[in-house]
Amino acid sequence: MACDQAMYDKTLSNTFIILLALTCYTSVLVVLALVYPTTQIINIQLKGFEYQNHQRRDVEDFEKEIQSIFSPEKCKEDEKMRLITSGYDKRTEEITSYIDCHCSKRNKCVPNTLGRISVNMNVTTMDEVFKESFTKILNPGGWYVPKQCKTSSVAIVIPYRNRESQLSIFLRHYHPIFIRQKLHYRIFVIDQVDKDPFNRGKLMNVGYNEAKKYFPYDCVVFHDVDLLLEDDRLMYSCQSSPQHLSVSLDKYNYRLLYQELFGGIEMFTRDHFELINGFSNSFWGWGAEDDNLYRRLAWKGLTLWRPSVHRARYKMIKHDNAEVDAKSDRFDIRKESYKHFATDGLSSLKYEVKETILHPTHTHVKVDLHMAKDDLFGIVNYEKPK
Ligand SMILES: *[C@@H]1O[C@H](CO)[C@@H](O)[C@H](O)[C@H]1NC(C)=O
């Protein structure tokens, strides 16, 4: 019995131990099940902190590195060197202002454009335009550099003769746009004062050449005076390809007239414009210099880029005095001109600046193009084909 009792007790205690062990095991499991996810979370969080700290350290290192590369002093020295090597030994106010702004700010300008804008075609005078509020932030000669951020520079070149009412409307319309686009820009009005037929292409070349004296602009926009932009999101700053900006005009129901059309507004980087030797100087009288320009792109393997017709929309100012010179000599000058890109252009440009006036809204260059002294296609004693 005692033995039985003992056996019973033993069995009982064994059962008890087993039960206890099971309970313990289960508890451990339960506790583990409860604790494990928490530890996992803690673990993940710890890793996260580590990661964040690591990242923060990376960012700090990176910023320090940038700071050392981007010391304003080093930047100013570099920019000065760049300008000097491109021929700017004397420092114009525009250059000084550009270097200071460019080098003291790291962030790129963000345009604050409006989208579709209304076009004010109401008649105005130059004196009224000079009193507009935007003239307060312009510098004499009609240039502007945004103070708070880095931006690209662009020269706007307008071929001009006796269109003051159109020019006034143009300046009133475009200055606020360029300021909103946060461009470093300057407007050059190239005024043909001689009595020879109007020569749009040669005036553009003169404008390019004169603009270079003020600043090595990244970009040049050759702009007819009678075209007013309807959407300010169309940026006047260069992409890699030459661009045709005046894609859709109200006059033509906002459609591109033909695929080769390259008139109205043309935009080039300096390098591309130099590469194609600029415009032809040989088109006296209205028209066809743009077809020549179009062919020059193919000559150097450049592709023309056009923005969408929805954005590159323009209204054309009605011509009050339809003074259009008929071309006197229509021997195949257009076709013939395609053979002489290399001699006819920037390389053969001859002109005389009569006067340069720095107006509050633009740099007015009065120029004599000296038609009589020009060699056709830049070739001395060029003989017209029979
Ligand atoms: C244009 O002139 C008209 C008539 O004088 C005037 O009612 C209108 O407000 C002007 N438009 C703008 C944009 O100034």
The ligand as an SDF file (V2000), in Angstrom:
LIG
                    3D

 14 14  0  0  0  0  0  0  0  0999 V2000
   -7.4540   99.0320  -73.8410 C   0  0  0  0  0  0  0  0  0  0  0  0
   -8.1830  100.2040  -74.1410 O   0  0  0  0  0  0  0  0  0  0  0  0
   -9.5780  100.1230  -73.8480 C   0  0  0  0  0  0  0  0  0  0  0  0
  -10.2270  101.3840  -74.3640 C   0  0  0  0  0  0  0  0  0  0  0  0
   -9.5280  102.5340  -73.9810 O   0  0  0  0  0  0  0  0  0  0  0  0
   -9.7560   99.9220  -72.3520 C   0  0  0  0  0  0  0  0  0  0  0  0
  -11.1320   99.8140  -72.0460 O   0  0  0  0  0  0  0  0  0  0  0  0
   -9.0490   98.6440  -71.9320 C   0  0  0  0  0  0  0  0  0  0  0  0
   -9.1270   98.4710  -70.5440 O   0  0  0  0  0  0  0  0  0  0  0  0
   -7.5690   98.6790  -72.3610 C   0  0  0  0  0  0  0  0  0  0  0  0
   -6.9800   97.3810  -72.1060 N   0  0  0  0  0  0  0  0  0  0  0  0
   -5.9580   97.1970  -71.2920 C   0  0  0  0  0  0  0  0  0  0  0  0
   -5.4990   95.8010  -71.0970 C   0  0  0  0  0  0  0  0  0  0  0  0
   -5.3990   98.1070  -70.7260 O   0  0  0  0  0  0  0  0  0  0  0  0
  1  2  1  0
  1 10  1  0
  2  3  1  0
  3  4  1  0
  3  6  1  0
  4  5  1  0
  6  7  1  0
  6  8  1  0
  8  9  1  0
  8 10  1  0
 10 11  1  0
 11 12  1  0
 12 13  1  0
 12 14  2  0
M  END
$$$$
